[in-house]
Amino acid sequence: MNKLKTVVCAVFTLMLVNISTAYSDSGNFAGPYVGFQLLGLGAEFSGTSNSAPGTQSGAVEDKVPVGATAATVGYEVGYVLPLGSMFAIDVGGQYLSGEAKIDHQTSLEDAAAGNVAMTMDDHYTGYIAPTIILSDTSSLYIKAGIVEADIGITGDVTNPGNLNGEMWAIGTRTVLPSGIFIRTEAGYTEYNEISARGKGEGTVGADLIDTQTTFMADPTIVHGNVSLGFRF
């Protein structure tokens, strides 16, 4: 992911070096805005579970890489502050309703024993996007944001709490004279590790998870979206 960040910054810098300010006007982008987003999400969990030594079939480590794609919608509000004729700073917030889920079944003889499902949903992002004005109607930006998502968990395990992560993206924005704008964007989000431990409170032989058993996952989301909005 560090390589991807480097590439994004390099592309942005190259555009900065080669753009003429003769036909640009950042004032056309300035002010508050609202937008509606249609997104494609790709979610990946790299998960592991470690069963407690001496319980049922003994110590077992199961690695569970899970990938999923989905379409979802989102909303954004923000404000663009012009910095001369060529630059602007876009500050805003975004909400996505997309859900990603990992289902883990132990490899024990009883497939129901130790089953755990982790779901992340309701992604909230606060972002800042340095922007280069390409012309009176188009711009290019890179975006950095802090993301929080809700975690839901089922099974005889502790709740790991909410997720926090970092989002990076690159995109373009075209503003029409009427104030309507179209934004296209691609990026990714890396979340902190999810970890949970068995509570030992389930029914023996069905869904009991020993307190020494742990479950972990490293979620990453890649997104591409198109936004339609209005600048006031």
One Martini backbone bead per residue (centre of mass of N, CA, C, O) as a GRO file, in nm:
protein
  232
    1MET     BB    1   0.053   0.064  -0.016
    2ASN     BB    2   0.295   0.260  -0.024
    3LYS     BB    3   0.329   0.249  -0.332
    4LEU     BB    4   0.053   0.373  -0.399
    5LYS     BB    5   0.101   0.642  -0.264
    6THR     BB    6   0.343   0.722  -0.439
    7VAL     BB    7   0.196   0.721  -0.711
    8VAL     BB    8  -0.018   0.931  -0.649
    9CYS     BB    9   0.183   1.164  -0.584
   10ALA     BB   10   0.332   1.158  -0.856
   11VAL     BB   11   0.095   1.228  -1.040
   12PHE     BB   12   0.026   1.497  -0.906
   13THR     BB   13   0.304   1.633  -0.952
   14LEU     BB   14   0.307   1.612  -1.261
   15MET     BB   15   0.059   1.789  -1.305
   16LEU     BB   16   0.169   2.042  -1.165
   17VAL     BB   17   0.413   2.092  -1.363
   18ASN     BB   18   0.213   2.088  -1.648
   19ILE     BB   19   0.030   2.324  -1.560
   20SER     BB   20  -0.162   2.581  -1.668
   21THR     BB   21  -0.314   2.900  -1.556
   22ALA     BB   22  -0.470   3.042  -1.799
   23TYR     BB   23  -0.758   2.846  -1.773
   24SER     BB   24  -0.799   2.899  -1.464
   25ASP     BB   25  -1.067   2.878  -1.191
   26SER     BB   26  -1.131   2.828  -0.856
   27GLY     BB   27  -1.408   2.980  -0.812
   28ASN     BB   28  -1.592   2.754  -0.952
   29PHE     BB   29  -1.545   2.555  -0.678
   30ALA     BB   30  -1.644   2.724  -0.460
   31GLY     BB   31  -1.783   2.603  -0.172
   32PRO     BB   32  -2.056   2.442  -0.101
   33TYR     BB   33  -2.159   2.083  -0.084
   34VAL     BB   34  -2.344   1.811  -0.240
   35GLY     BB   35  -2.365   1.438  -0.252
   36PHE     BB   36  -2.410   1.149  -0.464
   37GLN     BB   37  -2.327   0.795  -0.442
   38LEU     BB   38  -2.174   0.543  -0.654
   39LEU     BB   39  -2.049   0.219  -0.557
   40GLY     BB   40  -1.757   0.010  -0.562
   41LEU     BB   41  -1.673  -0.275  -0.365
   42GLY     BB   42  -1.367  -0.414  -0.217
   43ALA     BB   43  -1.329  -0.682   0.009
   44GLU     BB   44  -1.075  -0.772   0.263
   45PHE     BB   45  -0.987  -1.062   0.457
   46SER     BB   46  -0.725  -1.144   0.692
   47GLY     BB   47  -0.768  -1.441   0.867
   48THR     BB   48  -0.760  -1.579   1.208
   49SER     BB   49  -0.752  -1.889   1.402
   50ASN     BB   50  -0.704  -1.998   1.754
   51SER     BB   51  -0.709  -2.276   1.917
   52ALA     BB   52  -0.716  -2.431   2.203
   53PRO     BB   53  -0.531  -2.618   2.385
   54GLY     BB   54  -0.704  -2.923   2.450
   55THR     BB   55  -0.949  -2.862   2.255
   56GLN     BB   56  -1.070  -3.114   2.120
   57SER     BB   57  -0.849  -3.107   1.842
   58GLY     BB   58  -0.680  -2.879   1.930
   59ALA     BB   59  -0.440  -2.699   1.794
   60VAL     BB   60  -0.556  -2.440   1.562
   61GLU     BB   61  -0.488  -2.285   1.239
   62ASP     BB   62  -0.694  -2.053   1.055
   63LYS     BB   63  -0.693  -1.929   0.731
   64VAL     BB   64  -0.903  -1.635   0.608
   65PRO     BB   65  -0.941  -1.541   0.297
   66VAL     BB   66  -1.159  -1.265   0.201
   67GLY     BB   67  -1.371  -1.185  -0.078
   68ALA     BB   68  -1.564  -0.887  -0.185
   69THR     BB   69  -1.845  -0.755  -0.373
   70ALA     BB   70  -2.012  -0.425  -0.406
   71ALA     BB   71  -2.296  -0.220  -0.412
   72THR     BB   72  -2.336   0.132  -0.328
   73VAL     BB   73  -2.411   0.410  -0.117
   74GLY     BB   74  -2.365   0.775  -0.081
   75TYR     BB   75  -2.260   1.067   0.116
   76GLU     BB   76  -2.182   1.428   0.078
   77VAL     BB   77  -1.999   1.696   0.244
   78GLY     BB   78  -1.868   2.036   0.170
   79TYR     BB   79  -1.564   2.247   0.120
   80VAL     BB   80  -1.426   2.497  -0.100
   81LEU     BB   81  -1.097   2.642  -0.095
   82PRO     BB   82  -0.938   2.886  -0.242
   83LEU     BB   83  -0.582   2.904  -0.388
   84GLY     BB   84  -0.610   3.075  -0.609
   85SER     BB   85  -0.622   2.972  -0.953
   86MET     BB   86  -0.493   2.655  -0.906
   87PHE     BB   87  -0.603   2.613  -0.609
   88ALA     BB   88  -0.746   2.376  -0.360
   89ILE     BB   89  -0.955   2.300  -0.071
   90ASP     BB   90  -1.106   1.994   0.034
   91VAL     BB   91  -1.367   1.966   0.281
   92GLY     BB   92  -1.511   1.661   0.436
   93GLY     BB   93  -1.792   1.425   0.432
   94GLN     BB   94  -1.873   1.063   0.464
   95TYR     BB   95  -2.127   0.813   0.372
   96LEU     BB   96  -2.147   0.453   0.406
   97SER     BB   97  -2.353   0.138   0.362
   98GLY     BB   98  -2.157  -0.078   0.332
   99GLU     BB   99  -2.109  -0.441   0.342
  100ALA     BB  100  -1.889  -0.665   0.529
  101LYS     BB  101  -1.811  -1.028   0.547
  102ILE     BB  102  -1.711  -1.283   0.792
  103ASP     BB  103  -1.701  -1.639   0.776
  104HIS     BB  104  -1.630  -1.877   1.043
  105GLN     BB  105  -1.533  -2.222   1.031
  106THR     BB  106  -1.449  -2.477   1.181
  107SER     BB  107  -1.259  -2.796   1.148
  108LEU     BB  108  -1.448  -2.947   1.297
  109GLU     BB  109  -1.673  -3.194   1.316
  110ASP     BB  110  -1.844  -2.963   1.430
  111ALA     BB  111  -1.944  -2.697   1.234
  112ALA     BB  112  -2.078  -2.518   1.476
  113ALA     BB  113  -1.819  -2.499   1.619
  114GLY     BB  114  -1.695  -2.177   1.640
  115ASN     BB  115  -1.870  -1.980   1.504
  116VAL     BB  116  -1.796  -1.676   1.306
  117ALA     BB  117  -1.919  -1.332   1.260
  118MET     BB  118  -1.810  -1.046   1.066
  119THR     BB  119  -1.928  -0.700   1.049
  120MET     BB  120  -1.909  -0.417   0.827
  121ASP     BB  121  -2.046  -0.080   0.874
  122ASP     BB  122  -2.088   0.233   0.852
  123HIS     BB  123  -1.906   0.464   0.689
  124TYR     BB  124  -1.694   0.720   0.820
  125THR     BB  125  -1.567   1.031   0.667
  126GLY     BB  126  -1.282   1.239   0.695
  127TYR     BB  127  -1.160   1.499   0.464
  128ILE     BB  128  -0.878   1.588   0.245
  129ALA     BB  129  -0.836   1.781  -0.081
  130PRO     BB  130  -0.605   1.847  -0.282
  131THR     BB  131  -0.627   2.087  -0.561
  132ILE     BB  132  -0.623   2.097  -0.919
  133ILE     BB  133  -0.669   2.329  -1.170
  134LEU     BB  134  -0.734   2.275  -1.513
  135SER     BB  135  -1.005   2.443  -1.533
  136ASP     BB  136  -1.313   2.593  -1.515
  137THR     BB  137  -1.441   2.268  -1.486
  138SER     BB  138  -1.168   2.118  -1.391
  139SER     BB  139  -1.022   1.859  -1.166
  140LEU     BB  140  -0.756   1.749  -0.940
  141TYR     BB  141  -0.720   1.491  -0.677
  142ILE     BB  142  -0.626   1.426  -0.345
  143LYS     BB  143  -0.709   1.190  -0.075
  144ALA     BB  144  -0.749   1.220   0.286
  145GLY     BB  145  -0.860   0.991   0.554
  146ILE     BB  146  -1.083   0.926   0.827
  147VAL     BB  147  -1.210   0.609   0.945
  148GLU     BB  148  -1.534   0.472   1.045
  149ALA     BB  149  -1.667   0.153   1.171
  150ASP     BB  150  -1.893  -0.089   1.219
  151ILE     BB  151  -1.927  -0.373   1.444
  152GLY     BB  152  -2.039  -0.705   1.392
  153ILE     BB  153  -2.109  -0.996   1.611
  154THR     BB  154  -2.109  -1.357   1.600
  155GLY     BB  155  -2.085  -1.544   1.881
  156ASP     BB  156  -1.859  -1.676   2.139
  157VAL     BB  157  -1.757  -1.354   2.155
  158THR     BB  158  -1.603  -1.075   2.164
  159ASN     BB  159  -1.615  -0.733   2.119
  160PRO     BB  160  -1.395  -0.524   1.923
  161GLY     BB  161  -1.526  -0.288   1.808
  162ASN     BB  162  -1.446  -0.031   1.633
  163LEU     BB  163  -1.332   0.100   1.338
  164ASN     BB  164  -1.012   0.214   1.208
  165GLY     BB  165  -0.883   0.439   0.941
  166GLU     BB  166  -0.730   0.482   0.612
  167MET     BB  167  -0.769   0.711   0.334
  168TRP     BB  168  -0.707   0.680  -0.026
  169ALA     BB  169  -0.721   0.912  -0.316
  170ILE     BB  170  -0.824   0.963  -0.664
  171GLY     BB  171  -0.951   1.248  -0.870
  172THR     BB  172  -1.234   1.401  -1.036
  173ARG     BB  173  -1.381   1.735  -1.120
  174THR     BB  174  -1.696   1.854  -1.259
  175VAL     BB  175  -1.819   2.187  -1.326
  176LEU     BB  176  -2.103   2.343  -1.387
  177PRO     BB  177  -2.262   2.643  -1.426
  178SER     BB  178  -2.510   2.543  -1.236
  179GLY     BB  179  -2.335   2.350  -1.003
  180ILE     BB  180  -2.308   2.090  -1.118
  181PHE     BB  181  -2.145   1.776  -1.034
  182ILE     BB  182  -1.868   1.550  -1.123
  183ARG     BB  183  -1.734   1.253  -0.966
  184THR     BB  184  -1.425   1.070  -0.976
  185GLU     BB  185  -1.308   0.763  -0.799
  186ALA     BB  186  -1.008   0.616  -0.640
  187GLY     BB  187  -0.952   0.371  -0.366
  188TYR     BB  188  -0.849   0.316  -0.015
  189THR     BB  189  -0.881   0.110   0.294
  190GLU     BB  190  -0.725   0.088   0.615
  191TYR     BB  191  -0.762  -0.116   0.885
  192ASN     BB  192  -0.771  -0.222   1.177
  193GLU     BB  193  -0.747  -0.476   1.380
  194ILE     BB  194  -0.931  -0.758   1.444
  195SER     BB  195  -1.030  -0.873   1.779
  196ALA     BB  196  -1.111  -1.192   1.940
  197ARG     BB  197  -1.262  -1.379   2.217
  198GLY     BB  198  -1.358  -1.626   2.388
  199LYS     BB  199  -1.620  -1.678   2.643
  200GLY     BB  200  -1.749  -1.964   2.735
  201GLU     BB  201  -2.101  -1.941   2.702
  202GLY     BB  202  -2.186  -2.167   2.543
  203THR     BB  203  -2.289  -2.455   2.403
  204VAL     BB  204  -2.205  -2.760   2.437
  205GLY     BB  205  -2.129  -2.875   2.106
  206ALA     BB  206  -2.210  -2.599   1.940
  207ASP     BB  207  -2.103  -2.271   2.055
  208LEU     BB  208  -1.844  -2.315   2.203
  209ILE     BB  209  -1.577  -2.086   2.314
  210ASP     BB  210  -1.285  -2.069   2.415
  211THR     BB  211  -1.089  -1.833   2.592
  212GLN     BB  212  -0.818  -1.914   2.412
  213THR     BB  213  -0.966  -1.824   2.163
  214THR     BB  214  -0.884  -1.662   1.852
  215PHE     BB  215  -0.974  -1.368   1.648
  216MET     BB  216  -0.861  -1.240   1.324
  217ALA     BB  217  -0.853  -0.923   1.121
  218ASP     BB  218  -0.765  -0.756   0.794
  219PRO     BB  219  -0.917  -0.490   0.662
  220THR     BB  220  -0.993  -0.406   0.311
  221ILE     BB  221  -1.081  -0.125   0.093
  222VAL     BB  222  -1.195  -0.091  -0.240
  223HIS     BB  223  -1.273   0.197  -0.454
  224GLY     BB  224  -1.539   0.311  -0.680
  225ASN     BB  225  -1.673   0.633  -0.799
  226VAL     BB  226  -1.981   0.822  -0.851
  227SER     BB  227  -2.068   1.170  -0.846
  228LEU     BB  228  -2.363   1.369  -0.765
  229GLY     BB  229  -2.392   1.732  -0.749
  230PHE     BB  230  -2.394   2.051  -0.552
  231ARG     BB  231  -2.301   2.386  -0.588
  232PHE     BB  232  -2.360   2.691  -0.397
   0.00000   0.00000   0.00000
